[in-house]
Amino acid sequence: MLCSFPKVDVPAARLRSEVPCTTCRRSQTAARRLTCRLQQSNLPLQALKCTIARFRQRQKPLQQSFSIHASETDGLPADTPQGLEASLGRLATSLANWFPLWVAAGCLLALWHPPVALWFRKDYVTAGLAITMLAMGTTLTFRDLTDLLKFPGRVALGAVLQYTIMPLMGFAVSRLAGLSTPYAIGVCTVASCPGGTASNVVTFLARADVALSVMMTTVSTLAAAVATPLLTQLLVGTLVPVDALALTWSTFQVVVIPVLGGACLNQQFPRVVKRAAPFAPLVAVVMVALICASIVAQNAAAVKTAGLHLIGAILALHMGGFALGYGVSRGAGVPERQARTNSIEVGMQNSALAAVLCSIHFPAHPLAPVPCAISACLHSLLGSALAGLWRMQPPPAIHESLSAPA
């Protein structure tokens, strides 16, 4: 039923203004002034309700327009960078896509002139990895991390692949290549170690699943307290003790805490993080290049005397890990993005841990750590090349989440 009472028209420009009411003399909005005026006019209650209803309908488009205008002019930085900032972001992305080139250049330069990278000491390596993990954490949300706990199947699959494919590859390569005892010890120890934290960086650069990568690194590192000594005993014949508490704490310091900090920043300051996102991969590239160059510089003499025979064996070890990690995952029905993550996690080992274990527990074989140093360089180069390739070819469904069934 249409209302037959006369309309009370108020100009749109005055709807939100507060001026003294001509009836009660108090400063009020237009809606309050209208109510006050209608109450004094002794109109029936129904007329009052109909007039106020019309007034509110008229206010809605104005309020929407005001809110849109306010969001555009509230003085906060825009979500989408423009001008010089956008140009710099595109440049940073382009430089990050050439990740393999920068890592190879750093390693070759360190091999040719070690002092160039010797300044990047162990303390700097730890701090650099922590900064990189913080940058990667800004690409995650807490929901990404909690999804891992809801669907542990993919994490378990990655851990199983980690401690089956690589030890078998290490044993086969060292025997088929006819490596001498020190080099065979080094190769088998590398193959028995957990995934390295550099794999998280490569996963980040490859547009794979960073949350899954971080959890797989953490799980495999925790499992190393049992798996690494047993596998080394099986492959080498010597039981190697591992300080599980120190290893776990190092993982939390370098991986878990910075990643959670980055996720917290993304949760609290999403607009700032979004503007910094184009530069995060380039930071990761610089850190990985410096870390690889530092390892090569510290072991330059051993790398030069190792020969192509040993380098070829280690190359086959990591290439087999990358290929089988991806192939088995896809064969098991794992989505593309998570299969790439498994490939990177399986192919890249914690070579620094392997070098320390060889130095401590095989003092009679001083050359045993040499394959570990070469491994650190080669798996970073292979991983960076794979990351560069996959970064230019995003997964068909980049939005795939861990909540999808494995």
C-alpha positions in Angstrom: 0.0 0.0 0.0 1.4 3.3 -1.1 1.7 6.1 1.5 -0.6 9.1 0.8 1.1 11.5 3.2 3.0 14.4 1.7 6.8 14.0 1.2 9.2 16.0 3.2 12.2 16.7 0.9 15.6 17.6 2.2 18.6 18.4 -0.1 21.1 15.6 -0.4 24.0 17.8 0.6 22.5 18.4 4.0 21.8 14.8 4.9 25.1 14.3 6.8 25.6 17.8 8.1 25.0 18.8 11.7 23.4 22.3 12.2 21.2 23.7 14.9 17.6 22.4 14.7 15.1 25.2 14.2 12.7 23.4 16.6 14.9 22.3 19.6 18.0 24.5 18.8 20.4 21.6 19.3 23.1 20.6 16.8 21.7 17.5 15.0 21.9 15.6 11.8 19.3 16.0 9.1 17.5 12.8 10.3 17.2 14.1 13.8 16.0 17.5 12.7 13.4 16.0 10.5 12.1 13.8 13.3 12.0 16.8 15.6 10.1 18.9 13.0 7.6 16.2 12.3 6.9 15.7 16.0 6.1 19.4 16.4 3.8 19.3 13.3 1.4 16.9 15.1 1.3 14.6 12.0 -0.1 11.1 12.7 2.4 8.4 13.7 2.1 6.5 10.4 3.0 9.7 8.5 6.1 10.1 10.7 7.2 6.5 10.1 6.7 6.8 6.3 8.6 10.0 6.0 11.5 8.7 8.0 11.6 5.5 5.9 11.8 7.6 2.7 14.6 9.7 4.3 16.7 6.6 5.2 16.4 5.2 1.7 17.6 8.4 0.3 20.6 8.4 2.7 21.9 4.9 1.6 23.4 5.9 -1.7 25.0 9.0 -0.2 26.6 6.9 2.6 28.0 4.4 0.1 29.4 7.2 -2.0 31.0 8.8 1.1 32.6 5.5 2.2 34.1 4.9 -1.3 35.4 8.4 -1.4 36.9 8.0 2.1 38.7 4.8 1.2 40.3 6.4 -1.7 41.4 9.5 0.1 42.1 8.4 3.7 45.8 9.1 3.2 47.0 5.4 3.5 49.2 3.9 0.9 47.4 2.3 -2.1 47.4 -1.4 -2.3 48.8 -1.3 -5.9 52.1 0.4 -6.2 52.4 3.0 -9.0 55.1 5.0 -10.7 58.7 4.5 -9.6 57.7 2.0 -6.9 56.0 -0.2 -9.5 59.0 0.0 -11.8 61.4 -0.9 -9.1 59.2 -3.9 -8.2 59.2 -5.1 -11.8 63.0 -4.8 -11.9 63.4 -6.7 -8.6 61.2 -9.5 -10.0 63.1 -9.7 -13.2 66.4 -9.9 -11.3 65.1 -12.6 -9.0 64.0 -14.7 -12.1 67.7 -15.0 -13.0 68.4 -16.7 -9.7 70.7 -19.5 -11.1 72.9 -17.0 -12.8 73.6 -15.1 -9.6 74.3 -18.2 -7.6 76.6 -19.7 -10.3 78.5 -16.3 -10.6 79.0 -16.2 -6.8 80.3 -19.7 -6.6 82.7 -19.3 -9.5 84.0 -16.0 -8.2 84.5 -17.5 -4.7 86.4 -20.5 -6.3 88.6 -18.2 -8.3 89.3 -15.7 -5.5 88.1 -17.0 -2.1 88.7 -13.8 -0.1 85.8 -12.2 -2.0 83.3 -14.3 0.0 85.3 -15.3 3.2 83.9 -12.2 4.9 80.5 -13.8 5.0 81.1 -15.8 8.1 79.0 -18.5 9.8 77.2 -15.9 12.0 76.2 -14.0 8.9 74.9 -17.2 7.2 72.6 -17.8 10.2 71.4 -14.2 10.2 70.9 -14.2 6.4 68.8 -17.3 6.5 66.7 -15.9 9.3 66.0 -12.7 7.4 65.1 -14.7 4.3 62.7 -16.9 6.3 61.1 -13.8 7.7 60.6 -12.5 4.1 59.1 -15.8 3.1 56.8 -15.9 6.2 55.2 -12.7 4.9 53.7 -14.7 2.0 51.9 -17.0 4.5 48.9 -16.6 6.8 48.2 -18.5 9.9 45.5 -20.4 8.1 48.1 -21.8 5.7 50.1 -23.2 8.7 47.0 -24.6 10.5 45.9 -26.4 7.3 49.1 -28.4 7.6 48.0 -29.8 10.9 44.6 -30.7 9.5 46.0 -32.7 6.6 49.3 -34.3 7.7 49.4 -36.8 4.9 51.5 -34.7 2.6 53.9 -33.8 5.3 54.3 -37.5 6.1 54.8 -38.3 2.4 57.5 -35.8 2.1 59.4 -37.1 5.1 59.1 -40.7 3.8 60.5 -39.6 0.4 63.3 -37.6 2.2 64.6 -40.6 4.1 64.1 -43.3 1.4 65.0 -41.8 -2.0 68.2 -39.9 -1.0 69.8 -42.6 1.2 69.2 -45.2 -1.6 70.6 -42.7 -4.2 73.6 -42.0 -2.0 74.4 -45.7 -1.6 73.9 -46.4 -5.3 76.0 -43.5 -6.5 78.9 -44.0 -4.2 79.1 -47.7 -5.2 78.5 -47.3 -8.9 81.0 -44.4 -9.2 83.6 -46.3 -7.3 84.4 -43.4 -4.9 87.2 -43.8 -2.4 86.3 -44.4 1.2 86.5 -40.7 2.4 84.4 -39.5 -0.5 81.9 -42.4 -0.1 81.5 -41.5 3.6 80.8 -37.9 2.7 78.2 -38.7 0.0 76.4 -41.2 2.2 76.3 -38.8 5.1 74.8 -36.0 3.0 72.2 -38.4 1.7 71.2 -39.4 5.2 70.7 -35.8 6.5 67.4 -33.9 6.6 66.4 -31.3 4.2 68.2 -28.0 4.4 66.8 -24.6 5.2 67.9 -23.4 1.8 65.2 -25.6 0.3 62.6 -23.2 1.9 64.2 -20.3 0.0 64.2 -22.2 -3.3 60.5 -23.3 -2.7 59.7 -19.6 -2.1 61.4 -18.6 -5.3 59.8 -21.5 -7.3 56.3 -20.4 -6.4 55.7 -23.7 -4.6 54.1 -24.3 -1.2 56.2 -22.5 1.3 54.1 -23.6 4.3 54.5 -27.3 3.3 58.2 -26.8 2.8 58.8 -25.2 6.2 56.8 -28.0 7.9 58.7 -30.7 6.0 62.0 -29.2 6.9 61.0 -29.1 10.5 59.7 -32.6 10.6 62.7 -34.1 8.8 65.0 -32.2 11.1 63.3 -33.5 14.2 63.3 -37.0 12.7 67.1 -36.7 12.0 67.8 -37.5 15.7 66.9 -41.0 14.9 66.9 -41.3 11.1 70.4 -39.9 10.4 72.4 -42.1 12.8 70.5 -45.2 11.7 70.9 -44.5 8.0 74.5 -43.6 8.3 75.2 -46.8 10.3 73.4 -48.8 7.5 75.2 -47.1 4.7 78.6 -46.4 6.2 78.8 -48.9 9.0 79.3 -46.4 11.8 76.8 -45.1 14.3 76.8 -41.3 14.3 75.3 -39.5 17.4 73.2 -36.4 16.8 72.5 -33.7 19.3 68.7 -33.7 18.8 68.1 -30.8 21.2 70.6 -28.5 19.6 69.5 -29.5 16.1 65.8 -28.8 17.0 66.6 -25.5 18.6 68.7 -24.4 15.5 65.7 -25.2 13.3 63.3 -23.2 15.4 65.7 -20.2 15.4 66.4 -20.2 11.7 63.1 -21.5 10.3 60.1 -21.6 12.5 60.4 -18.4 14.5 61.2 -16.1 11.6 58.4 -17.7 9.5 55.9 -17.2 12.2 57.1 -13.6 12.6 56.6 -13.0 8.9 53.1 -14.5 9.0 52.3 -12.2 12.0 53.5 -9.2 10.0 51.3 -10.2 7.1 48.3 -10.6 9.5 48.8 -7.2 11.2 50.1 -5.0 8.3 48.8 -6.6 5.1 49.0 -3.4 3.0 52.6 -2.7 3.9 53.6 -6.4 3.3 51.8 -6.3 -0.1 53.9 -3.4 -1.2 57.1 -5.0 -0.1 56.3 -8.4 -1.7 57.9 -7.8 -5.1 61.3 -7.2 -3.4 61.3 -10.3 -1.1 62.4 -12.8 -3.7 65.4 -10.6 -4.6 66.5 -10.5 -0.9 66.3 -14.3 -0.9 68.4 -14.6 -4.1 71.1 -12.4 -2.6 71.2 -14.4 0.6 71.5 -17.8 -1.2 74.2 -16.5 -3.5 76.3 -15.2 -0.6 75.8 -18.5 1.4 76.9 -20.7 -1.5 79.8 -18.4 -2.3 80.9 -18.5 1.4 80.9 -22.3 1.5 82.9 -22.6 -1.7 85.4 -20.0 -0.6 86.0 -21.9 2.7 86.6 -25.2 0.8 88.1 -23.8 -2.4 91.3 -25.9 -2.3 89.4 -29.2 -1.7 86.8 -28.4 -4.4 89.6 -27.8 -7.0 91.4 -31.1 -6.2 88.2 -33.2 -6.0 88.0 -33.7 -9.7 85.1 -34.2 -12.1 84.6 -37.7 -11.0 83.4 -36.7 -7.5 81.5 -33.7 -8.9 79.6 -35.9 -11.3 78.7 -38.4 -8.6 77.2 -35.6 -6.4 75.5 -34.1 -9.3 73.8 -37.5 -10.1 72.8 -37.8 -6.4 70.9 -34.5 -6.3 69.5 -34.7 -9.8 68.0 -38.1 -8.9 66.6 -36.7 -5.8 64.8 -33.8 -7.6 63.5 -36.1 -10.4 62.3 -38.9 -8.1 60.8 -36.6 -5.6 58.7 -34.9 -8.2 57.9 -38.1 -10.2 56.8 -40.2 -7.1 54.7 -37.3 -5.8 52.8 -36.8 -9.1 52.4 -40.6 -9.4 50.8 -40.6 -5.9 48.3 -38.0 -7.0 49.9 -35.0 -5.3 48.9 -31.6 -6.9 51.5 -29.8 -9.0 52.4 -27.1 -6.5 53.0 -29.6 -3.7 54.8 -32.0 -6.0 57.3 -29.2 -6.8 57.8 -28.7 -3.1 58.5 -32.4 -2.5 61.0 -32.4 -5.3 62.9 -29.5 -3.8 62.8 -30.8 -0.3 64.1 -34.3 -1.4 66.7 -32.9 -3.7 68.3 -30.4 -1.3 70.0 -31.6 1.8 71.4 -30.1 4.9 75.0 -30.2 3.7 76.3 -28.0 6.5 75.1 -30.6 9.0 76.7 -33.4 7.0 80.1 -31.5 6.9 80.0 -31.1 10.7 79.2 -34.7 11.3 81.9 -35.9 9.0 84.5 -33.6 10.7 83.6 -34.8 14.2 82.9 -38.4 13.7 85.3 -39.4 10.9 88.6 -37.7 12.0 90.6 -40.5 10.3 89.2 -39.4 6.9 89.9 -35.6 6.7 88.6 -35.5 3.1 85.1 -36.7 4.1 83.7 -33.2 4.4 84.8 -32.3 0.9 81.7 -33.9 -0.8 79.5 -32.0 1.7 81.0 -28.7 0.5 80.5 -29.6 -3.1 77.0 -30.8 -2.4 76.1 -27.5 -0.8 77.1 -25.7 -4.0 75.7 -28.2 -6.5 72.3 -28.7 -4.9 71.9 -24.9 -4.6 72.8 -24.4 -8.2 70.4 -27.2 -9.3 67.7 -26.0 -7.0 68.1 -22.4 -8.2 67.9 -23.5 -11.8 64.8 -25.5 -11.1 63.3 -22.5 -9.2 64.1 -20.2 -12.1 62.3 -22.6 -14.5 59.3 -23.1 -12.3 59.1 -19.4 -11.4 58.5 -18.6 -15.1 55.9 -21.4 -15.3 53.5 -21.0 -12.4 51.5 -24.1 -11.4 48.2 -24.5 -13.4 46.3 -24.0 -10.1 48.5 -21.7 -8.0 45.6 -21.4 -5.5 45.7 -25.1 -4.6 45.7 -25.4 -0.8 46.7 -28.1 1.6 43.1 -28.5 2.4 42.6 -30.4 -0.8 42.8 -34.2 -0.4 46.2 -35.7 -1.2 
